[in-house]
Amino acid sequence: MSKSTKDTMFLVLALAVGFAINQLPPSGALTKEGISVLAVFVTSLMMWITISIDWPSMISILLLGFLPSFGFTSTFHGAFGNSTVAFLIFTFMLVYPLSQTSFVRRCTVSFITNSFARKGPWSFITFLFAAVTFMGLFISPSVLFVAFMPFLEDIFKVLEIKKGGKTGNLIMMGTAFCISMSSGMTAIGHVWPTLAMGYYTASTGKDINQFQFMAMGIPTGIILLILLLLVFKYIYRPDDINDINPEKAMSLRGTIPAATRKEVIILAVMLLTVVLWVGPSLIKGMAPGMYKWINGMTTAMPPLLGCILLFVITDHGQRIMNFKEASTKGILWASILMTGAATMLGSALTMDKMGIKTWLSQTLSPIASGLPVIGLILFFVTWCVLETNFSSNIVTTTVVSAVALTVLNALPAGSVNVAAVICLIGFGAAICNMTPAGQSTINTVAIGSGWTTTKDMFIWGGIFAVMAILIMSFVGYNIAALVM
């Protein structure tokens, strides 16, 4: 009998014993919920002894989260400090197995070899950028870019695109821009949008859910992608673009293996996670009770459940996800540590007794009060996009969000939609391709590849940043204001 089979048997046994204990009646001072806590304790102890101490601990956290006296918010706060850190840890782990499959190549090939993509060079480039943008909605930008680079080199080779030409430069820059931008279009596994929403909740006590953020981020990103293509076509105007023969990309189809059962399971679990994130918002009007129940579990519960499923489900006798591998290679610990520090720093900056909020309000309110609403939006969006191109995305989100929340909350109620502005900051932190410091992994790898240069990234990344500022301020804000 394999170890995974034994572990599954022990897991079922531990859960069954816990369930049996949970059915016991209260006795004396022992309450019904106290019995539930004992059930979780016994179940956890059995799992730790018979299986391991790593992924079974996630089941313990999940079970504790369902107890009324704790809930997921308090459980995540007690276990990880806050739900934002828990959300990122579980989401990074959940996405990691997908990056180890052929999904990135398969998805890209399906985009660039369809009949529309083969109509001409610009159609091909449009679908190539659409492919990386789509994948970037739920895969970490650094992970996606590093995983995509070898395949991009294969595309260059098949299409016979040469280094030093404007087309190769365009494709490399566009790929970097689109992958970075996509990390601001959703909060699925992306740090800066998650941080921005977390700061808003901590400051106002109100939530911004995944659906609301995506309702703003995805349309804004699509508009920016269209504008980027128009700029490349009519302003950059690569002189060797017609050398591309999209039909040659058809040869890439034979290099992609068929989807495995493992890949299908991973995609199904990820789909379930997204449904749990987005679904409640769609039924809010029809089933407010269910919306409140699911939404109250925080955004960290769905990826926690997803991780547990991938640890429990097996494929050919092996668990879909290996805890040691996922926790060491999948989780971007530097981002997690910085998120924890930035969250605490954000709390310190906005703490009343520090006086920083009052000082900022007194200093900036006279300026802000003299600006129209669009002026305020432009001010914070421009600040965000400029800073993120020269410093960390997380630092940018923390600093700009803290100041924006302090200043905007001091204005008369209803004068500006604070939630919309904070979401734009989470989106704007992803427009970061002008300098290597903006998005170190993506920008440095792109420049170091030899397909583009520091100068071109700065110039065209700057043009893209200006477009982003305008679209975010005049279009993105209005979209966000409709759903928040």
Helices and strands as residue ranges (DSSP letters): H 3-22, H 32-50, H 56-65, H 71-80, H 83-99, H 103-112, G 117-119, H 121-136, H 141-159, H 166-182, H 191-204, H 210-231, I 232-236, G 241-243, G 246-255, H 261-282, H 288-295, H 301-312, E 314-315, E 318-319, H 323-325, I 326-330, H 333-350, G 352-354, H 356-369, H 373-388, H 393-409, H 418-428, H 440-448, H 454-471, I 472-476, H 477-483
